């Protein structure tokens, strides 16, 4: 079953300044952004969150949200060297959005161009996997229902010569390793297989940090995952085995970040 609630697709922004502070506008409304901002930023890094539920590559621009992101990135200059991380797909994919895959790809390429015109550095992120499983001869496996928008995002990155992280592939692999019972402990509510609770936000926020360290140049000084979470993710362990060691509140209190959480309905 695919969750039919408005899903989390947003543009994310990241800024590395000369004074060793990093401002991040990250996907976070019931997603991975809160955990990312609060547990993986270092050396004075701060964060801003431009998360928006239910957005598509069309509505995010038409509603003025994209201008808001670009305006904030521009305003950070010259003190900051801004990056903008862009993730869409869940909602563009829906028939009601009436957005074809070629249109979706072109929209992402245009986002990349817009970011470079700030000037800022774009990073494309493929969609976080939904937590829907199907029974196979190898046991429960994630339903690969985001393959089209994942491939399109990678295509857009390659067309534009833009760095990207394949969060869809990494999250699907991890969810297959832990299985449905543990995966569902990350649900925002028992029947929501898309949005994340606090524990899920920490886990997948750290997965994003791992992927950035591996695939994005110049961010290692400012972004790194919690060591025990990174190890658990690498070993395919569930949140029961990692986040119970340190509660969400303990994770937050271990950081002295100042950040603005800016979200839409």
Secondary structure by P-SEA (a helix, b strand, c coil): cccccbbbbbbbbbbbccccbbbbbccccccaaaaaacccccccccccccccccccaaaaaaaaaaaaaaaaaaaaccccbbbbbbbbccccccccccccaaaaaaaaaaaaaaaaaacbbbbbbccccccbbbbccccccccccaaaaaaaaaaaaaaacbbbbaaaaaaaaaaaaacccccccccccccccccccaaaaaaaaaaaaaaaaaccccccccccccaaaaaaaaaccccccccccccaaaaaaacbbbbbbcccc
